[in-house]
Amino acid sequence: MTHTSPHSVVFAAILFLFPAAGDLSAATPQPPSMPPTYVVDLAGIVRDDVETGLNGYLQELEQKTTAQVIVLTINSLDGEDLNGFSLRMAEQWKLGKTEKDNGALFVVAFQDRKYRFEIGYGLEHILPDSMVGSIGRQLLVPAFSKGDYSTGIMNATLAMIQTIAKDSNVEITGMPAYRTSGSRRRSGSPLRALFAMAFGLLFFISSFGGMMHSGRSRRRRAVWMGGGYYGGGYSSG
Protein backbone atom coordinates (compact mmCIF):
# COMPACT_ATOMS: atom_id res chain seq x y z
CA MET A 1 0.00 0.00 0.00
CA THR A 2 1.31 3.43 -0.92
CA HIS A 3 1.13 6.03 1.83
CA THR A 4 0.35 9.66 0.96
CA SER A 5 1.61 12.37 3.25
CA PRO A 6 -0.72 15.19 4.36
CA HIS A 7 1.60 17.65 2.64
CA SER A 8 1.15 15.87 -0.69
CA VAL A 9 -2.62 16.00 -0.35
CA VAL A 10 -2.54 19.75 0.33
CA PHE A 11 -0.19 20.32 -2.61
CA ALA A 12 -2.45 18.31 -4.92
CA ALA A 13 -5.46 20.32 -3.78
CA ILE A 14 -3.65 23.57 -4.56
CA LEU A 15 -2.78 22.33 -8.05
CA PHE A 16 -6.39 21.30 -8.60
CA LEU A 17 -7.75 24.68 -7.56
CA PHE A 18 -5.13 26.80 -9.32
CA PRO A 19 -6.58 26.50 -12.88
CA ALA A 20 -9.99 27.57 -11.63
CA ALA A 21 -8.52 30.58 -9.84
CA GLY A 22 -6.59 31.45 -12.99
CA ASP A 23 -9.77 31.38 -15.08
CA LEU A 24 -11.48 33.76 -12.66
CA SER A 25 -8.63 36.24 -12.73
CA ALA A 26 -8.47 36.05 -16.52
CA ALA A 27 -12.14 36.98 -16.96
CA THR A 28 -11.13 40.64 -16.97
CA PRO A 29 -7.33 40.89 -17.53
CA GLN A 30 -5.78 43.72 -15.59
CA PRO A 31 -4.78 46.50 -18.02
CA PRO A 32 -1.03 47.08 -18.12
CA SER A 33 0.53 49.98 -16.26
CA MET A 34 1.30 51.56 -19.65
CA PRO A 35 -0.07 50.56 -23.07
CA PRO A 36 2.48 48.39 -24.91
CA THR A 37 0.79 49.11 -28.25
CA TYR A 38 -1.89 51.43 -29.57
CA VAL A 39 -4.45 48.61 -29.63
CA VAL A 40 -4.66 46.84 -26.26
CA ASP A 41 -7.07 43.99 -27.05
CA LEU A 42 -7.51 42.28 -23.69
CA ALA A 43 -10.91 40.89 -24.74
CA GLY A 44 -9.41 39.21 -27.80
CA ILE A 45 -12.11 40.48 -30.18
CA VAL A 46 -9.90 42.27 -32.75
CA ARG A 47 -8.50 40.27 -35.66
CA ASP A 48 -4.73 40.17 -35.96
CA ASP A 49 -4.69 41.91 -39.34
CA VAL A 50 -6.94 44.71 -38.07
CA GLU A 51 -4.84 45.14 -34.94
CA THR A 52 -1.62 45.30 -36.95
CA GLY A 53 -3.07 47.85 -39.36
CA LEU A 54 -4.49 50.10 -36.64
CA ASN A 55 -1.23 50.01 -34.68
CA GLY A 56 0.61 51.27 -37.75
CA TYR A 57 -1.89 54.03 -38.56
CA LEU A 58 -2.07 55.21 -34.94
CA GLN A 59 1.71 55.29 -34.65
CA GLU A 60 1.99 57.39 -37.80
CA LEU A 61 -0.78 59.65 -36.52
CA GLU A 62 1.13 60.35 -33.32
CA GLN A 63 4.37 60.92 -35.21
CA LYS A 64 2.75 63.46 -37.53
CA THR A 65 0.32 65.22 -35.17
CA THR A 66 1.49 64.30 -31.60
CA ALA A 67 -2.10 63.17 -30.88
CA GLN A 68 -2.17 59.79 -29.17
CA VAL A 69 -5.20 57.52 -29.58
CA ILE A 70 -5.37 54.21 -27.72
CA VAL A 71 -7.95 51.44 -28.21
CA LEU A 72 -8.65 49.28 -25.15
CA THR A 73 -10.97 46.26 -25.08
CA ILE A 74 -11.80 44.37 -21.89
CA ASN A 75 -14.02 41.38 -21.22
CA SER A 76 -16.03 42.90 -18.40
CA LEU A 77 -16.05 45.79 -15.99
CA ASP A 78 -17.05 43.37 -13.20
CA GLY A 79 -19.48 45.93 -11.82
CA GLU A 80 -17.18 48.94 -12.06
CA ASP A 81 -18.58 52.14 -13.52
CA LEU A 82 -17.46 52.62 -17.13
CA ASN A 83 -17.05 56.37 -16.69
CA GLY A 84 -14.69 55.96 -13.76
CA PHE A 85 -12.78 53.11 -15.37
CA SER A 86 -12.18 54.98 -18.64
CA LEU A 87 -11.16 58.21 -16.95
CA ARG A 88 -8.87 56.34 -14.57
CA MET A 89 -7.11 54.55 -17.42
CA ALA A 90 -6.75 57.76 -19.43
CA GLU A 91 -5.21 59.52 -16.46
CA GLN A 92 -2.96 56.57 -15.60
CA TRP A 93 -1.67 56.27 -19.16
CA LYS A 94 -1.27 60.06 -19.54
CA LEU A 95 -2.27 59.98 -23.19
CA GLY A 96 -1.08 62.71 -25.54
CA LYS A 97 1.25 65.58 -24.81
CA THR A 98 0.89 66.90 -21.28
CA GLU A 99 0.85 70.54 -22.36
CA LYS A 100 -1.71 69.82 -25.10
CA ASP A 101 -3.88 67.12 -23.46
CA ASN A 102 -4.36 65.73 -26.97
CA GLY A 103 -4.93 62.08 -26.10
CA ALA A 104 -8.00 59.93 -26.66
CA LEU A 105 -9.03 56.57 -25.23
CA PHE A 106 -11.56 54.32 -26.96
CA VAL A 107 -12.84 51.65 -24.54
CA VAL A 108 -15.01 48.63 -25.37
CA ALA A 109 -16.37 46.50 -22.50
CA PHE A 110 -17.33 43.37 -24.43
CA GLN A 111 -19.54 41.41 -22.04
CA ASP A 112 -21.14 44.57 -20.63
CA ARG A 113 -22.02 45.73 -24.18
CA LYS A 114 -20.74 49.22 -23.50
CA TYR A 115 -18.23 51.54 -25.10
CA ARG A 116 -16.85 54.95 -24.29
CA PHE A 117 -14.75 57.62 -25.98
CA GLU A 118 -12.56 59.58 -23.56
CA ILE A 119 -11.39 62.66 -25.45
CA GLY A 120 -8.70 64.97 -24.11
CA TYR A 121 -9.42 68.68 -23.90
CA GLY A 122 -6.88 69.38 -26.65
CA LEU A 123 -8.90 67.25 -29.10
CA GLU A 124 -12.36 68.44 -28.04
CA HIS A 125 -12.66 70.88 -30.95
CA ILE A 126 -11.67 68.14 -33.41
CA LEU A 127 -13.70 65.29 -31.89
CA PRO A 128 -16.69 66.95 -30.19
CA ASP A 129 -19.42 64.97 -28.46
CA SER A 130 -21.69 65.11 -31.50
CA MET A 131 -19.05 63.56 -33.75
CA VAL A 132 -18.00 60.73 -31.46
CA GLY A 133 -21.68 60.05 -30.84
CA SER A 134 -22.23 59.68 -34.59
CA ILE A 135 -19.15 57.46 -34.88
CA GLY A 136 -20.62 55.15 -32.26
CA ARG A 137 -24.10 55.04 -33.77
CA GLN A 138 -23.12 54.81 -37.43
CA LEU A 139 -19.90 52.80 -37.43
CA LEU A 140 -19.61 50.85 -34.19
CA VAL A 141 -23.06 49.64 -33.17
CA PRO A 142 -24.24 48.32 -36.59
CA ALA A 143 -21.14 46.12 -36.89
CA PHE A 144 -21.33 44.99 -33.26
CA SER A 145 -24.98 44.05 -33.73
CA LYS A 146 -23.84 41.60 -36.40
CA GLY A 147 -21.07 40.22 -34.20
CA ASP A 148 -18.38 41.84 -36.34
CA TYR A 149 -16.40 43.48 -33.58
CA SER A 150 -13.20 43.91 -35.56
CA THR A 151 -14.93 45.89 -38.30
CA GLY A 152 -16.77 48.10 -35.80
CA ILE A 153 -13.61 48.91 -33.87
CA MET A 154 -11.61 49.40 -37.06
CA ASN A 155 -14.12 51.78 -38.67
CA ALA A 156 -14.62 53.83 -35.49
CA THR A 157 -10.87 54.16 -35.00
CA LEU A 158 -10.26 55.02 -38.67
CA ALA A 159 -12.87 57.76 -38.42
CA MET A 160 -11.05 59.28 -35.45
CA ILE A 161 -7.68 59.00 -37.20
CA GLN A 162 -8.96 60.59 -40.40
CA THR A 163 -10.61 63.47 -38.53
CA ILE A 164 -7.47 64.29 -36.51
CA ALA A 165 -5.19 63.94 -39.55
CA LYS A 166 -7.40 66.19 -41.66
CA ASP A 167 -7.40 68.88 -38.99
CA SER A 168 -3.58 68.81 -38.98
CA ASN A 169 -3.48 68.70 -42.79
CA VAL A 170 -1.53 65.44 -42.86
CA GLU A 171 -2.11 62.13 -44.61
CA ILE A 172 -1.77 58.68 -43.06
CA THR A 173 0.01 56.30 -45.43
CA GLY A 174 -2.15 53.52 -46.89
CA MET A 175 -5.08 54.04 -44.56
CA PRO A 176 -8.27 52.48 -46.01
CA ALA A 177 -11.57 54.29 -46.25
CA TYR A 178 -14.44 53.42 -43.95
CA ARG A 179 -18.13 53.24 -44.78
CA THR A 180 -20.94 54.66 -42.72
CA SER A 181 -23.54 51.94 -42.24
CA GLY A 182 -27.15 52.78 -43.06
CA SER A 183 -26.53 56.37 -44.18
CA ARG A 184 -29.00 56.13 -47.08
CA ARG A 185 -31.71 54.71 -44.91
CA ARG A 186 -31.34 57.51 -42.38
CA SER A 187 -31.35 60.26 -44.99
CA GLY A 188 -34.70 59.03 -46.35
CA SER A 189 -36.49 58.99 -43.00
CA PRO A 190 -37.81 62.37 -41.75
CA LEU A 191 -38.94 60.75 -38.50
CA ARG A 192 -35.47 59.40 -37.83
CA ALA A 193 -33.92 62.78 -38.58
CA LEU A 194 -36.40 64.50 -36.24
CA PHE A 195 -35.60 62.01 -33.49
CA ALA A 196 -31.88 62.60 -33.97
CA MET A 197 -32.37 66.37 -33.67
CA ALA A 198 -34.44 66.00 -30.50
CA PHE A 199 -31.91 63.61 -28.99
CA GLY A 200 -29.08 65.98 -29.83
CA LEU A 201 -30.88 68.87 -28.15
CA LEU A 202 -31.51 66.83 -24.99
CA PHE A 203 -27.89 65.69 -24.94
CA PHE A 204 -26.67 69.28 -25.28
CA ILE A 205 -28.89 70.43 -22.41
CA SER A 206 -27.74 67.58 -20.15
CA SER A 207 -24.09 68.14 -21.05
CA PHE A 208 -24.36 71.90 -20.43
CA GLY A 209 -25.96 71.25 -17.06
CA GLY A 210 -23.20 68.80 -16.18
CA MET A 211 -20.54 71.37 -17.04
CA MET A 212 -22.22 74.01 -14.92
CA HIS A 213 -22.26 71.74 -11.87
CA SER A 214 -18.99 69.85 -12.18
CA GLY A 215 -16.71 72.71 -13.16
CA ARG A 216 -13.24 72.20 -14.54
CA SER A 217 -13.21 68.39 -14.38
CA ARG A 218 -16.16 68.13 -16.83
CA ARG A 219 -14.69 70.68 -19.23
CA ARG A 220 -11.42 68.79 -19.41
CA ARG A 221 -12.88 65.94 -21.43
CA ALA A 222 -15.64 65.36 -23.90
CA VAL A 223 -17.07 61.88 -23.65
CA TRP A 224 -19.67 59.65 -25.22
CA MET A 225 -20.79 56.38 -23.74
CA GLY A 226 -23.05 53.87 -25.45
CA GLY A 227 -24.67 50.80 -24.00
CA GLY A 228 -26.69 47.94 -25.46
CA TYR A 229 -24.98 47.02 -28.72
CA TYR A 230 -27.97 44.95 -29.74
CA GLY A 231 -30.79 47.04 -28.34
CA GLY A 232 -29.48 50.35 -29.64
CA GLY A 233 -29.68 52.10 -26.29
CA TYR A 234 -27.38 55.06 -25.60
CA SER A 235 -26.53 57.23 -22.64
CA SER A 236 -24.21 60.18 -22.34
CA GLY A 237 -21.10 59.89 -20.21
Buried (B, 14 or more C-beta within 10 A) or exposed (E): EEEEEEEEEEEEEEEEEEEEEEEEEEEBEEBEEEBEBBBBBBBEBBBEEBBEBBBBBBBBBBEBBBBBBBBBBBBBBEEBEBEEBBBBBBBEBEBBBEEBBBBBBBBBBBEBBBBBBBBBBBBBEBBEBBBBBBBBBBBBBBBBBEEBBBBBBBBBBBBBBBBBBEBEEEEBEEBEEBEBBBEEEBEEEEEEEEEBEEBBEEBEEEBEEBEEEEEEEBEBBBBBBBBBBEEEEBEBB
